[in-house]
C-alpha cells in the first residue's frame, strides 16, 4: 500500500531540490526497510556477541572487509549484469532488466525507476555479506557484515539520486562522482561504471574523465537494445508499449 502510494507521486530529479529529494528518499518503503534491517542486525550482533568466542578484532574485520568489497560489487553488478545483454534476451528476466536499468537510462531523471528493486538488492546484499561474515568469524560476524552492506547501499542510493539533481554539490568528491556518472549517462555508457567510487574504473581501465577523447555513444539511452536486438528479443519493447 505504501509502495503504491509512493509511486503515484511525480518525482522528477531535474526539478527537485535537495530537500525534496531527502523527503522522497526517507519516505521510500525500501529505504525504510533497509534501515529497519540495519538496526535489527546491529541489535542481533550485540545480543549474540556475549555468547560467542569471536574477538572484537574479527567483528571489526567483518565491517572493514565489507567496506573494501563494496566498490567491487557495485562495479561488477553495474558493468557485467546491468549493462550485460543476457537479461533482456530471456522472457523470464526481460521485465527485471527493464525495471532495474533500462528504464533508468531511458529517463535518468525519473526517481521512481532510479531506486533499485528490493527483490534484487536484498539478495545481492545477502549473497555478498554473508560469506564475508562467515569466513571471518562465523555466524557471529554475519549481522555486522550485513548491516555494513545495507549502510553502503543506502549511501549508494542517496549518492545516485543526488547525481541526477540539478544541484552542484559543495563537496569536491561529490562533484567529481557526479560528473563521472553523468558522462556515463549522456556521453558514453561503456565506461564510468562506478557510482560511489572511481576506484574500480581506474583498476579495470573503464574510467574516462575527458569526453573529448572518446566518441559519443549512440546507445546511452537504450543500452544497445535496438534494431535487430528488439526484433530478436521483443519482450522489453512489448512491455514498454504496454506502459504507454
ABEGO torsion letter per residue (X at the ends): XAAAAAAABBBBAAABBAAAAAAAAAABAAAAAAAAAAAAAAAAAAAAAAABABBAAAAAAAAAAAAAAAAAAAAAAAAAAAABAAAAABAAAAAAAAAAAAAAAABAABAAAABBBAAAAAAAAAAAAAAAAAAAAEAAAAAAAAAAAAAAAAAAAAAAAAAABBBBBABAAAAAAAAAAAAAAAABAABGABAABAAAAAAAGABBABAAABBBBAAAAAGGBBEAAAAABAAAAAAAAAAX
